[in-house]
């Protein structure tokens, strides 16, 4: 089977959990061929397995940048020479853009959180405009310039001020229209790529998007142009990330309303058209359903994580200091380390030998050190005498370390050092650190956010967020009861090995690929050769496969 794997800013160019998941998928399903289509891919990709190749790349802001395939550059240059629209193309563009803008400015459907519709309800005005723009870009090119033109701004202004427009859109002024037109042009750049050809996504048996939103947009168009089934996997929620992003804090309220409508409508159309949605957890699944996804076409597939590296720690039940709590993650306000420090102050008052290790995952983002510095200051205020060494303890009970440093060289060593893993977050999606702790047979205390309850499943304690007293009580209950702590740790390890391993993830997608292809119509493509020229046995792996091929084609056996 030929899979068009759609990624953005990840595999095969970047590291991170999303990139690692794609890498495991490609390596684990060696019987399938993966053509990689990367939005935001730059640089030289690492060596790929024999069943994978980089088919197309496109950098943000440059659909056919210097790292694009030669065919992509040639087609982009050809289209660039045809950017000027004549009267007919301008009319087509204006009509399409007006339908899209009208769909964005209209009030949301009352039954749908983001204005998405059920599959049986038919396309929305937004979807009609989106596909009309895609057809125009495919035939004539020149769409990026048109999206920034005066025609686009006038069409947007007309839609915002039309009867029935949402209140936020109606309040938008010219600066908002100009800023939104610029954002929309960036979001719709996948419409101008050369990926929608017979030698690209047109040759794929299945499009698999590694995320929703803009990442899945090429798959949406491949379904439109070629009827290619679309599979969308979301281990986070791009729409939720947009709502929570601090990048738009300085935007006006009307502009934020327009942008929220854009991302909501796009998510709704992708969910409506996808043959199957595979959220990584129930939290993501609920978001998809709120955006109009059909419940019958949603199937939860938990992320696959490497369990082997934690096997030694998980099998050693006696490892770890029985009075040490461990926290692992990125240091940012959403993790609520301030609440954790206040909870630990109460723990320390009731159990003086308790210690807390805060192990930070390296973060090179600008301003990442600001919150860490603030947390260190709060810790110094809460434990001033101990930090100064004035008491018999002789050292600060709270330590701030960096993963990969001398004190915490690996995740395995970090989890092995303590008896209890704690998570104090205010906002989470699918917290991988909890699964890692479960692989290590560690009991956990977590706040009830995101997919925490689904992950823990009764093998750890869960408390409300923003409640240091409840967090302290739960931690003390496990610190003072080693037998219960060990029972929970063993149950946690068994649960993680059953639900969250790479093997279960690969098995799920192996079956999903075959299921979706079995429901898709058979298509004979140019260049495929004579139908049925090769016997079915030729596609079965094994030492005799080559003989089957040569026998079926009449070629002499080498």
N, C-alpha and C positions, 0 to 999 in steps of 0.2 A: 504494500500500500504506500502511496506517495502522500506524505503529510506536509502541508505548508504551515510551518510553525511561526507564528507572529509574536515578536517580542518588542519591547521598547526599553532602551537604556539598560539592557541586561545581557543575557546569553546571546552570542558567545563573546561579547566584548567586555562585560563588567562582571564583577563578583557580587556576592550578596545571596540571600536565600532564594530569590526568584531565579537567579542565574544557576545556582546549584541544583534547583529542582529541574530546570530544563535540561541540564547536563545529565542528571540521573535518568531522565525520561529518554533522551536520545541514546545513551549507552545501554540502558536496560531493555529497550525495545529494538534490538538489532535487526529483527526481521522486517522492519519498516524503513522506508527511505524518508529522511527529513530534509526538506528544503527550508533553510532559515531565512526569514524576512525580518530584518532588524531596523526599527525606527530608532534613531539616535545612536546608531552604531558608528564608532570611530576607531581608528587605529587598525592594528593587525590582529585578527582573531587568533586564539591559541589553536594548536592542532586539534582537528575534529576526527571522530571515528569514521570508518569507511562508509557508514550509512548516512552521513550528514554532509551538507555543503552549504555555504553561504550563497543563496540565490540572488538576493538584492539587499542593499542597505540604503538608508536615507538619513542624513543628519538633520537635526532640528534646525529649521531655518534655511535648509538647502536640500530639497528633495533629491537632487542628483549631485551630491558633493563629491569631493575628490576621492572618497572611499567607495563610491558607488561602482557597481559593475559597469564594464565598458558599454554594454547594451543600454544601460540606464542613462549613461551620459549622452550617447548618441541620440536617443529618443528625446531627452530633455532639451538638447540643443535644437532638434528639429521643431519641437513645440515652441521653444523660445522665439523662433523665427516667425511664428504665427500668432503672437500674443495680441495683436491689434484686432479687436472685434469690429465687424461690420454692423450695419443696421440690424440685420436679421439676428446675428449672434447677441447683440446688445439687448434686443427684445427678449430673446430666450433667457438670457442671464437675469434680466430684471424681473421677469415673470417667475422664474425659479426662486430667485432670492426673496421675492416678496412672499411666496408661499412659505418658505422656510422661516422668514421673520415673523409672519403672521402666526405660525405655529408656536414660535417662541414666546410671543407676547400675549397669547391667549391665556385665560385662566386655566389652571390645572384641572384635570378631570377629578371629580370629587372622590372617586373610588381608588385613585392612584396617587401615591405619595409624590411622585415626580412627573406626573402627566403621561406616563407610559400607558399603553393599551394592551389588552389581551390579544392573543394571536388571532382570534376569530373576528375581531372588530375592524380589521382592515387598516391600511396605512393612514397616518395622520398627515396634516398639512405640512408639518415639519419634515416628515419622511419623504413626501412627494417632492418638496423643494430640494432636499438633500440628493435624491436620486437624479433629479433633473440637472443639478449642477454637476454631478458625477458624469452623466452622459455628455454634457457640454465639454467638460474637461477632457474626456476620453477622445472626443471627436476633434476638438479645436485647440485644446490647451489654453494657456493664458489665464487660468482661473485665479491664481494668486493676485495678479494685478487687478483683475475685475473686482475681487472681494474688497480691495482697498479703494475702489473708485468712488467718485461722487454719486454714481448711480446706486451703488450699494448703500451709501449713507442715506440717500434720499428715500430709498425703499424701506430701510430700517426705521427712519423717522416716521414714515407714513404708517407702518405697522404699529408702532408704539402709540400713535395718537388715534388709531382707528377705534370705533365703538366696540366695547367688549374687551379691550386690552386690560391686562392686569394693572393694578394701581402702581406698582413699582416701575413697570415699563413706561407707563404714561408720564411719569415724573422725570424721565431721562431727558437730559439736555444734549446739546451738540457735543460737548466734551465726552459725555458718556457714549454717544453714538460712535464717535471716532475711536475711542478706546476699545469698545466692543468689536468694531469692525476689524481692528488689528488683532485682537485675540481670536476672533472667528477665523481669520485667514490662517493663523498658525494651527488652529485645531483641525482645519479642513485640508491641510497640506497633503495628507494621504490620498485625497481625491485626484491629485495631479501627478502621482507617481506612475511609473511605467510597469507596474506590477500586474496590470490587468490585461495580459496578453496570453496567447496560446502556449508560449514557452515559459510562462511564469505561473501565476496562481490558476490560470486556465488549465494547467496540466495537473493540478493537485486533485487527489481523490477526496481530501478532507482538509479544511482549514482549522487549525487549532490555535486560538489566541491565548497567550499566557497571562492575559489580563483583560479587563473590560475597557470601556471608554475608547480613546483614540487608538489604542493598540489593536482593538478588534475591528476598527473601521475598514481596513483592507479586506478582511474576511466578510464583512457585510456586503461590500461591493462585489466580491467574488461570487457570493451567493446570488446577487442580483444579475450579474453578467453571464455566469456560467452554470448556476444552479448548484454550486459546490456546497456541501453541508458545512455548517459552522459550529464548532465546539468552543465554548468560552469557559476558561478556568479562572476563578478569582479566589485568591487566598487573602486578599484584602478587598476593600471596596473603593474604587477610584472616586465615586461620587461622594462618599463619606469623607475621603481624604480632601476633596475639593472644599467641602463645607467647613472642615476643621482647619484648613490651611491658614497660616498666619500671613501668607504673602499678600492677601487681598485686604488686610486690615485698613489700609489707607484709601481704599476705593469707596466711591459714593454708594449709597444704598440702592439707587436705580441700577447702577452698573453691576453690583453684586446680584441683584435680582435677575438681570439678563443673563449673566454668566451661569447662575444656578439653573436657570431654565434650559440653557444650552446643554449643560452636562446631564441634566435630568432627562431631557428629551432624547439625547443620544443614547444614554443607558437604556431607556425604555425601548427604543427601536432595536438595539442590539439584542436585548432580552426577548423581544417579540420574534425576531428572525432566527435566533440560534436554534439549531436542532436539539441541542442539549446544553445545559448549564451545569458546571461542576464546582460549586462553592466548596471551600475548604472546611467550613464549619457552619453550624446553625445560625450564628450571628450574621454571617455574610448572606446566608440563604434568606433570612428575614428581610434584609435590605433589598434583595433581588425581587422578592414577592411584592414588597411595597412599591417597587418601580414598575410593576405590571407583569412580571414574569409568570408564566403559566406553571403552576405547582407540579403538573405532571411531567414537565420537561426539566426538572431540577433534581440533581442527584448529588448528594454530599460525598466528596472524596477527600479524606483527610490528607494533609501534606505528608510526604514521606521523608523521614529524617534518618540519618545514619546512626544506628544503634550500636554498631560494633565497637566504636571508640570508647563507649561508656561501659562495656561489658565487665571489665575488671573491677571497676568501682562498684557497679551494681551487684556483683556477686559477693562482695566483701561487706557483709552487714555490720561489722564491728568498726569500720573505718569512721573517722571524723571525730572531732572534739564534741562531746555531748553538751557543751554549754555555748557553742558557737552558732550564730545565725549567718546565713550567706545570702547576699543580694547580688544579682548579675544582670547587667543590661546597659543600655545607653542612658547617660545621665542627662535628663531633660525634665522640664516642669511636669509633663504628663505622667511621669513615674512617681511623683509625690514623695520624694525622698525626705522632704521636710516633715511630712506626716509620719514617715517611718522613724525618723530620728526622735520625734516626740514620743512615739510608741516605745522605742527602745529605752528612752529615759525612764519610763515607768517600769519596764522590764528590769532594768538595772537596779531600780530602787527595791524591787521585790526579790530579785535574784542577783546578788552582787557579783557573782563570777561570770555572768553572761557577757558575751562579746559579739560584735557585729562587724562583718567584713562586707564592705561595699566595693565590688569589683566592676569597674567601668569598661565597657567595650569601647575601643578607640573610635573617636569621632572627630573627623577633620573639618567638619562644617564650621564656617565663621560664627563666632560667638558661642561655640559649644562649651568653652571653659567657664563662661560667666556663671551659669547655674551651679557648676561643680564648686566654684570658689565660694558661692553663697552658701551651699550646703556645708562646706568645711567650716565656714564662719559660725553657722548655727550649731554645729557639733562642738566647736570650741566653747560656745556659750553654755551649752547644756552640760558639758563635762569639763569645766575649767580646771578644777583642782587635780583631776586625774591626768589631764593633758600636761599639766605642769609637773607631774610626778610627786605631788605633795603628800599623797596617801600611799598606803602600803601596796596598792595595786601596781603602781610604778609605771604604768603605760596607759595610753588612751584606749578605752574599750571599743572605740569605733575606728576602723582603719579604712582609708581610701586608697585603692590600688587600681592598677590598669592591667587588663587582661593581656598576657604576653610578657609582662614584666617579671622580675625575679621572684616576687611573692606569689604571683598567679600566672605561671608559665602557660598553662593549658586549662581548658574548661573542666577536664576530668579532675585535675588537681584541685581546682577551685571548689567543685561540688564535694569532693572527697574530704575537704578540710572541715566541714561542718556537719551538724546533726540535722539541721532544719534549713530549708530554703524558703525565703519570704519574698512576696511580691506585693507592692503597695500602690499600684498604678491607679490613675483616675480614668484613663482611656487606654484600651487595648484592642487589637484585632485578634490574631492568633498568637499568643505569647510562646515563642519557641523555647524560651528559657525554662518554662514549666515542664515541657516535654523532656528536655534534657535532664532536669532534676529527677523526673520520674524514671528515666532510663537508668539513673544512678541510684535508684531505690531510696530516694530521699523523700521524707514527708514534707508537705508544703503547707504554707499559710498564705492565702491570696485574697485580694479584693475581688468582689463580684462585678467584673467588667468584661466586656467583649465575650470571647468564647471560653472563659476560665472554667465555668461550671461544666461545660461540655467536655473539656479536656480532663478535668480532675475526676468527675464522675463518682464522687464519694470517697476518693482515696486521699483526700486532704481536707483541710479546714478552709472555709470561705467566709469572709466578713464583708460588711458594707464598706465602700470607699469613703474616704474623708472621715474615718473614725479611728483615731489612734488608740483609744481605750479598748475597742473590740479587737484590734490587731494585737495589742499587747496581751490581752487575756488569752487569745487563741495560741499565741506563741508560748506563753508560760504553761498552758495546759499540756503542750507536747514536750516542752523541755523537762517538765517534772514527771513525765510518764514515758520512760524509755520503751516499755513493752508495746504500748499503743503506737508510739512513733515508728517502731520497727515493723509492726503489722501494716500500718498505712504505707510505709515505704515499699514493702514487698508487694502489696496490692497495686501500688502505683506503677511499679516496674512491670508487673504482669499486664496491666491495662495498656501501657505504652507499647509494649512489644506486640500486642494484639492489634492495635489500631493505628499506630503512627510510624510504622517502619517503611522503608523504601519498597520492600517487597509487596506490601499490601497496596501501596500506591500504584506500582507498575501493573499489578494484576488487575486493578480496577480499570486503568486506561487501556490495557490490552483488550479487555472485553468490550469496552465502550467503542473503541475504534472499529472492531469487527461488527458490532451492532449497528453503528451509524452507516457503515458502508453497505450492510445488507439491506438497508431501507432506501439507499440512494439509487437512482436510475443508472443503468450501465451506459457509459458514454464512450464512443470510439473517437479518439483524437487523431488528428493528422500526425503521422510519424510513428504511430504505434505499431505499424506493420500489419500483416494479415491477421484478422481475428482467429483465435484458437490455433495459431501456428505452433505454440508450445504446449505440451501436455501439462496438466495440473501438477504432476509430480515434480516438474522442473522448479516449482516455487517452494518445495518442501526442503528445509535444510537437511543436509546429510552428505555422506561421502559419495552416494550414488546419484546425486542431483545432476551432476554434469553429464553423466551417461544418459540420463533421461532426456536432457535437452538435446544432445546430439542425435539420439535415436529418433526423437520426435521431429526433428528438422531434416533428417536424412543426411546429416553431415557425418563424415567419418569419425569414428571414436579415436581420440588422440591417445 
